[in-house]
């Protein structure tokens, strides 16, 4: 296999790993009944006029299996943090006691669990689409190389390798989704 083909396959594999990593981080944010500080990743708070990640204005910790606490480093940040949590529509209402904010995770109803499974499957579909488009772009690059003098056999082998790589990553997406669905649906 030529260096160009190896480079194309390597680039595609790296991009597919990134797509899978994005799926993993998105699935962590979907609640499964247990309190998880990573649910609040990506939540930004208005910190004196600039949007700042929550973990940079306070300490997020797990109090028990169903409670998260947020201890802001400055007391005047309690209100902006509370507003950011409400605006994020996480399905939890913040409890502000003047010192810290508590988030009590309500038990998930069957309907809410199904909603979360749908959201997880939507994230999985985004990952599958991303992986397939990476495959398509790589195959287009191989076809350009074929026009520039690459043999037809090498091009077919590269396309076959690309398809095997795609199948491998799609099956990994399916495994992640099945595990998350099991986690969400277990009471």
C-alpha positions as protocol buffer text, in pm:
chain_id: "A"
residue {
  index: 1
  type: UNK
  ca { x: 0 y: 0 z: 0 }
}
residue {
  index: 2
  type: UNK
  ca { x: 137 y: 339 z: -92 }
}
residue {
  index: 3
  type: UNK
  ca { x: 218 y: 608 z: 164 }
}
residue {
  index: 4
  type: UNK
  ca { x: -71 y: 821 z: 37 }
}
residue {
  index: 5
  type: UNK
  ca { x: -323 y: 541 z: 97 }
}
residue {
  index: 6
  type: UNK
  ca { x: -180 y: 469 z: 441 }
}
residue {
  index: 7
  type: UNK
  ca { x: -208 y: 838 z: 525 }
}
residue {
  index: 8
  type: UNK
  ca { x: -572 y: 853 z: 407 }
}
residue {
  index: 9
  type: UNK
  ca { x: -665 y: 546 z: 614 }
}
residue {
  index: 10
  type: UNK
  ca { x: -483 y: 683 z: 920 }
}
residue {
  index: 11
  type: UNK
  ca { x: -656 y: 1020 z: 891 }
}
residue {
  index: 12
  type: UNK
  ca { x: -995 y: 851 z: 855 }
}
residue {
  index: 13
  type: UNK
  ca { x: -929 y: 632 z: 1159 }
}
residue {
  index: 14
  type: UNK
  ca { x: -829 y: 936 z: 1368 }
}
residue {
  index: 15
  type: UNK
  ca { x: -1143 y: 1121 z: 1261 }
}
residue {
  index: 16
  type: UNK
  ca { x: -1361 y: 820 z: 1344 }
}
residue {
  index: 17
  type: UNK
  ca { x: -1198 y: 798 z: 1689 }
}
residue {
  index: 18
  type: UNK
  ca { x: -1286 y: 1162 z: 1744 }
}
residue {
  index: 19
  type: UNK
  ca { x: -1648 y: 1097 z: 1640 }
}
residue {
  index: 20
  type: UNK
  ca { x: -1664 y: 806 z: 1885 }
}
residue {
  index: 21
  type: UNK
  ca { x: -1508 y: 1019 z: 2159 }
}
residue {
  index: 22
  type: UNK
  ca { x: -1769 y: 1287 z: 2097 }
}
residue {
  index: 23
  type: UNK
  ca { x: -2043 y: 1025 z: 2132 }
}
residue {
  index: 24
  type: UNK
  ca { x: -1895 y: 904 z: 2461 }
}
residue {
  index: 25
  type: UNK
  ca { x: -1888 y: 1257 z: 2603 }
}
residue {
  index: 26
  type: UNK
  ca { x: -2245 y: 1321 z: 2484 }
}
residue {
  index: 27
  type: UNK
  ca { x: -2372 y: 997 z: 2640 }
}
residue {
  index: 28
  type: UNK
  ca { x: -2214 y: 1084 z: 2977 }
}
residue {
  index: 29
  type: UNK
  ca { x: -2425 y: 1401 z: 2987 }
}
residue {
  index: 30
  type: UNK
  ca { x: -2748 y: 1204 z: 2946 }
}
residue {
  index: 31
  type: UNK
  ca { x: -2883 y: 1128 z: 3291 }
}
residue {
  index: 32
  type: UNK
  ca { x: -2936 y: 766 z: 3390 }
}
residue {
  index: 33
  type: UNK
  ca { x: -3088 y: 804 z: 3735 }
}
residue {
  index: 34
  type: UNK
  ca { x: -2761 y: 854 z: 3923 }
}
residue {
  index: 35
  type: UNK
  ca { x: -2608 y: 1192 z: 4002 }
}
residue {
  index: 36
  type: UNK
  ca { x: -2303 y: 1252 z: 3784 }
}
residue {
  index: 37
  type: UNK
  ca { x: -2101 y: 1577 z: 3787 }
}
residue {
  index: 38
  type: UNK
  ca { x: -2027 y: 1533 z: 3415 }
}
residue {
  index: 39
  type: UNK
  ca { x: -2396 y: 1608 z: 3349 }
}
residue {
  index: 40
  type: UNK
  ca { x: -2302 y: 1971 z: 3406 }
}
residue {
  index: 41
  type: UNK
  ca { x: -2007 y: 1972 z: 3164 }
}
residue {
  index: 42
  type: UNK
  ca { x: -2063 y: 2232 z: 2897 }
}
residue {
  index: 43
  type: UNK
  ca { x: -2286 y: 2440 z: 3125 }
}
residue {
  index: 44
  type: UNK
  ca { x: -2176 y: 2804 z: 3114 }
}
residue {
  index: 45
  type: UNK
  ca { x: -2244 y: 3073 z: 3373 }
}
residue {
  index: 46
  type: UNK
  ca { x: -2252 y: 3451 z: 3326 }
}
residue {
  index: 47
  type: UNK
  ca { x: -1942 y: 3548 z: 3525 }
}
residue {
  index: 48
  type: UNK
  ca { x: -1922 y: 3928 z: 3529 }
}
residue {
  index: 49
  type: UNK
  ca { x: -2036 y: 3956 z: 3169 }
}
residue {
  index: 50
  type: UNK
  ca { x: -1849 y: 3663 z: 3014 }
}
residue {
  index: 51
  type: UNK
  ca { x: -1973 y: 3306 z: 2972 }
}
residue {
  index: 52
  type: UNK
  ca { x: -1754 y: 3082 z: 3187 }
}
residue {
  index: 53
  type: UNK
  ca { x: -1773 y: 2701 z: 3234 }
}
residue {
  index: 54
  type: UNK
  ca { x: -1943 y: 2606 z: 3561 }
}
residue {
  index: 55
  type: UNK
  ca { x: -1638 y: 2414 z: 3684 }
}
residue {
  index: 56
  type: UNK
  ca { x: -1438 y: 2740 z: 3672 }
}
residue {
  index: 57
  type: UNK
  ca { x: -1671 y: 2932 z: 3905 }
}
residue {
  index: 58
  type: UNK
  ca { x: -1743 y: 2662 z: 4161 }
}
residue {
  index: 59
  type: UNK
  ca { x: -1681 y: 2310 z: 4283 }
}
residue {
  index: 60
  type: UNK
  ca { x: -1924 y: 2040 z: 4163 }
}
residue {
  index: 61
  type: UNK
  ca { x: -1939 y: 1727 z: 4375 }
}
residue {
  index: 62
  type: UNK
  ca { x: -2161 y: 1424 z: 4439 }
}
residue {
  index: 63
  type: UNK
  ca { x: -2325 y: 1432 z: 4782 }
}
residue {
  index: 64
  type: UNK
  ca { x: -2500 y: 1095 z: 4744 }
}
residue {
  index: 65
  type: UNK
  ca { x: -2633 y: 877 z: 4462 }
}
residue {
  index: 66
  type: UNK
  ca { x: -2907 y: 1129 z: 4377 }
}
residue {
  index: 67
  type: UNK
  ca { x: -2767 y: 1465 z: 4483 }
}
residue {
  index: 68
  type: UNK
  ca { x: -2510 y: 1699 z: 4328 }
}
residue {
  index: 69
  type: UNK
  ca { x: -2379 y: 2001 z: 4515 }
}
residue {
  index: 70
  type: UNK
  ca { x: -2226 y: 2312 z: 4363 }
}
residue {
  index: 71
  type: UNK
  ca { x: -2012 y: 2525 z: 4594 }
}
residue {
  index: 72
  type: UNK
  ca { x: -1936 y: 2856 z: 4419 }
}
residue {
  index: 73
  type: UNK
  ca { x: -1605 y: 3021 z: 4498 }
}
residue {
  index: 74
  type: UNK
  ca { x: -1785 y: 3354 z: 4533 }
}
residue {
  index: 75
  type: UNK
  ca { x: -2123 y: 3380 z: 4709 }
}
residue {
  index: 76
  type: UNK
  ca { x: -2253 y: 3633 z: 4460 }
}
residue {
  index: 77
  type: UNK
  ca { x: -2231 y: 3362 z: 4191 }
}
residue {
  index: 78
  type: UNK
  ca { x: -2518 y: 3158 z: 4346 }
}
residue {
  index: 79
  type: UNK
  ca { x: -2787 y: 3338 z: 4144 }
}
residue {
  index: 80
  type: UNK
  ca { x: -2610 y: 3322 z: 3804 }
}
residue {
  index: 81
  type: UNK
  ca { x: -2534 y: 2950 z: 3856 }
}
residue {
  index: 82
  type: UNK
  ca { x: -2895 y: 2886 z: 3950 }
}
residue {
  index: 83
  type: UNK
  ca { x: -3019 y: 3073 z: 3640 }
}
residue {
  index: 84
  type: UNK
  ca { x: -2777 y: 2879 z: 3416 }
}
residue {
  index: 85
  type: UNK
  ca { x: -2901 y: 2544 z: 3551 }
}
residue {
  index: 86
  type: UNK
  ca { x: -3264 y: 2642 z: 3498 }
}
residue {
  index: 87
  type: UNK
  ca { x: -3188 y: 2768 z: 3146 }
}
residue {
  index: 88
  type: UNK
  ca { x: -3005 y: 2444 z: 3059 }
}
residue {
  index: 89
  type: UNK
  ca { x: -3332 y: 2251 z: 3105 }
}
residue {
  index: 90
  type: UNK
  ca { x: -3169 y: 1951 z: 3274 }
}
residue {
  index: 91
  type: UNK
  ca { x: -3493 y: 1833 z: 3432 }
}
residue {
  index: 92
  type: UNK
  ca { x: -3378 y: 1927 z: 3784 }
}
residue {
  index: 93
  type: UNK
  ca { x: -3459 y: 2231 z: 3995 }
}
residue {
  index: 94
  type: UNK
  ca { x: -3170 y: 2385 z: 4188 }
}
residue {
  index: 95
  type: UNK
  ca { x: -3209 y: 2433 z: 4566 }
}
residue {
  index: 96
  type: UNK
  ca { x: -3018 y: 2739 z: 4687 }
}
residue {
  index: 97
  type: UNK
  ca { x: -2953 y: 2760 z: 5064 }
}
residue {
  index: 98
  type: UNK
  ca { x: -2737 y: 3074 z: 5054 }
}
residue {
  index: 99
  type: UNK
  ca { x: -2407 y: 2882 z: 5068 }
}
residue {
  index: 100
  type: UNK
  ca { x: -2434 y: 2614 z: 4802 }
}
residue {
  index: 101
  type: UNK
  ca { x: -2669 y: 2480 z: 4541 }
}
residue {
  index: 102
  type: UNK
  ca { x: -2810 y: 2130 z: 4564 }
}
residue {
  index: 103
  type: UNK
  ca { x: -2947 y: 1942 z: 4267 }
}
residue {
  index: 104
  type: UNK
  ca { x: -3177 y: 1654 z: 4367 }
}
residue {
  index: 105
  type: UNK
  ca { x: -3215 y: 1405 z: 4084 }
}
residue {
  index: 106
  type: UNK
  ca { x: -3578 y: 1293 z: 4082 }
}
residue {
  index: 107
  type: UNK
  ca { x: -3641 y: 925 z: 4012 }
}
residue {
  index: 108
  type: UNK
  ca { x: -3690 y: 873 z: 3641 }
}
residue {
  index: 109
  type: UNK
  ca { x: -4034 y: 780 z: 3520 }
}
residue {
  index: 110
  type: UNK
  ca { x: -4072 y: 522 z: 3244 }
}
residue {
  index: 111
  type: UNK
  ca { x: -4167 y: 799 z: 3002 }
}
residue {
  index: 112
  type: UNK
  ca { x: -3861 y: 1008 z: 3096 }
}
residue {
  index: 113
  type: UNK
  ca { x: -3634 y: 704 z: 3058 }
}
residue {
  index: 114
  type: UNK
  ca { x: -3768 y: 642 z: 2707 }
}
residue {
  index: 115
  type: UNK
  ca { x: -3709 y: 1008 z: 2628 }
}
residue {
  index: 116
  type: UNK
  ca { x: -3345 y: 977 z: 2740 }
}
residue {
  index: 117
  type: UNK
  ca { x: -3303 y: 659 z: 2534 }
}
residue {
  index: 118
  type: UNK
  ca { x: -3433 y: 849 z: 2228 }
}
residue {
  index: 119
  type: UNK
  ca { x: -3186 y: 1129 z: 2298 }
}
residue {
  index: 120
  type: UNK
  ca { x: -2902 y: 876 z: 2329 }
}
residue {
  index: 121
  type: UNK
  ca { x: -3007 y: 711 z: 2001 }
}
residue {
  index: 122
  type: UNK
  ca { x: -3013 y: 1054 z: 1835 }
}
residue {
  index: 123
  type: UNK
  ca { x: -2654 y: 1114 z: 1950 }
}
residue {
  index: 124
  type: UNK
  ca { x: -2565 y: 768 z: 1816 }
}
residue {
  index: 125
  type: UNK
  ca { x: -2718 y: 851 z: 1479 }
}
residue {
  index: 126
  type: UNK
  ca { x: -2511 y: 1171 z: 1462 }
}
residue {
  index: 127
  type: UNK
  ca { x: -2199 y: 962 z: 1523 }
}
residue {
  index: 128
  type: UNK
  ca { x: -2295 y: 705 z: 1259 }
}
residue {
  index: 129
  type: UNK
  ca { x: -2355 y: 982 z: 1005 }
}
residue {
  index: 130
  type: UNK
  ca { x: -2019 y: 1141 z: 1092 }
}
residue {
  index: 131
  type: UNK
  ca { x: -1838 y: 807 z: 1054 }
}
residue {
  index: 132
  type: UNK
  ca { x: -2005 y: 741 z: 717 }
}
residue {
  index: 133
  type: UNK
  ca { x: -1916 y: 1086 z: 588 }
}
residue {
  index: 134
  type: UNK
  ca { x: -1554 y: 1029 z: 694 }
}
residue {
  index: 135
  type: UNK
  ca { x: -1561 y: 705 z: 492 }
}
residue {
  index: 136
  type: UNK
  ca { x: -1711 y: 884 z: 192 }
}
residue {
  index: 137
  type: UNK
  ca { x: -1445 y: 1157 z: 201 }
}
residue {
  index: 138
  type: UNK
  ca { x: -1165 y: 901 z: 231 }
}
residue {
  index: 139
  type: UNK
  ca { x: -1300 y: 700 z: -64 }
}
residue {
  index: 140
  type: UNK
  ca { x: -1319 y: 1021 z: -270 }
}
residue {
  index: 141
  type: UNK
  ca { x: -952 y: 1085 z: -190 }
}
residue {
  index: 142
  type: UNK
  ca { x: -867 y: 729 z: -299 }
}
residue {
  index: 143
  type: UNK
  ca { x: -1052 y: 784 z: -629 }
}
residue {
  index: 144
  type: UNK
  ca { x: -853 y: 1104 z: -687 }
}
residue {
  index: 145
  type: UNK
  ca { x: -533 y: 904 z: -632 }
}
residue {
  index: 146
  type: UNK
  ca { x: -662 y: 644 z: -876 }
}
residue {
  index: 147
  type: UNK
  ca { x: -704 y: 916 z: -1142 }
}
residue {
  index: 148
  type: UNK
  ca { x: -346 y: 1023 z: -1069 }
}
residue {
  index: 149
  type: UNK
  ca { x: -211 y: 675 z: -1145 }
}
residue {
  index: 150
  type: UNK
  ca { x: -297 y: 445 z: -853 }
}
residue {
  index: 151
  type: UNK
  ca { x: -378 y: 93 z: -970 }
}
residue {
  index: 152
  type: UNK
  ca { x: -738 y: -24 z: -961 }
}
residue {
  index: 153
  type: UNK
  ca { x: -652 y: -320 z: -732 }
}
residue {
  index: 154
  type: UNK
  ca { x: -489 y: -93 z: -475 }
}
residue {
  index: 155
  type: UNK
  ca { x: -788 y: 141 z: -486 }
}
residue {
  index: 156
  type: UNK
  ca { x: -1031 y: -151 z: -435 }
}
residue {
  index: 157
  type: UNK
  ca { x: -820 y: -282 z: -143 }
}
residue {
  index: 158
  type: UNK
  ca { x: -817 y: 64 z: 15 }
}
residue {
  index: 159
  type: UNK
  ca { x: -1195 y: 95 z: -22 }
}
residue {
  index: 160
  type: UNK
  ca { x: -1237 y: -249 z: 135 }
}
residue {
  index: 161
  type: UNK
  ca { x: -1011 y: -150 z: 427 }
}
residue {
  index: 162
  type: UNK
  ca { x: -1209 y: 172 z: 467 }
}
residue {
  index: 163
  type: UNK
  ca { x: -1536 y: -21 z: 479 }
}
residue {
  index: 164
  type: UNK
  ca { x: -1395 y: -262 z: 741 }
}
residue {
  index: 165
  type: UNK
  ca { x: -1281 y: 34 z: 950 }
}
residue {
  index: 166
  type: UNK
  ca { x: -1624 y: 195 z: 917 }
}
residue {
  index: 167
  type: UNK
  ca { x: -1799 y: -127 z: 1020 }
}
residue {
  index: 168
  type: UNK
  ca { x: -1570 y: -157 z: 1323 }
}
residue {
  index: 169
  type: UNK
  ca { x: -1649 y: 197 z: 1442 }
}
residue {
  index: 170
  type: UNK
  ca { x: -2024 y: 165 z: 1373 }
}
residue {
  index: 171
  type: UNK
  ca { x: -2031 y: -153 z: 1584 }
}
residue {
  index: 172
  type: UNK
  ca { x: -1850 y: 36 z: 1863 }
}
residue {
  index: 173
  type: UNK
  ca { x: -2119 y: 305 z: 1845 }
}
residue {
  index: 174
  type: UNK
  ca { x: -2386 y: 34 z: 1872 }
}
residue {
  index: 175
  type: UNK
  ca { x: -2212 y: -116 z: 2180 }
}
residue {
  index: 176
  type: UNK
  ca { x: -2199 y: 225 z: 2351 }
}
residue {
  index: 177
  type: UNK
  ca { x: -2566 y: 287 z: 2276 }
}
residue {
  index: 178
  type: UNK
  ca { x: -2671 y: -57 z: 2402 }
}
residue {
  index: 179
  type: UNK
  ca { x: -2477 y: -6 z: 2726 }
}
residue {
  index: 180
  type: UNK
  ca { x: -2627 y: 341 z: 2778 }
}
residue {
  index: 181
  type: UNK
  ca { x: -2979 y: 217 z: 2705 }
}
residue {
  index: 182
  type: UNK
  ca { x: -2933 y: -63 z: 2958 }
}
residue {
  index: 183
  type: UNK
  ca { x: -2803 y: 189 z: 3213 }
}
residue {
  index: 184
  type: UNK
  ca { x: -3098 y: 426 z: 3155 }
}
residue {
  index: 185
  type: UNK
  ca { x: -3367 y: 160 z: 3158 }
}
residue {
  index: 186
  type: UNK
  ca { x: -3242 y: -26 z: 3468 }
}
residue {
  index: 187
  type: UNK
  ca { x: -3445 y: 90 z: 3768 }
}
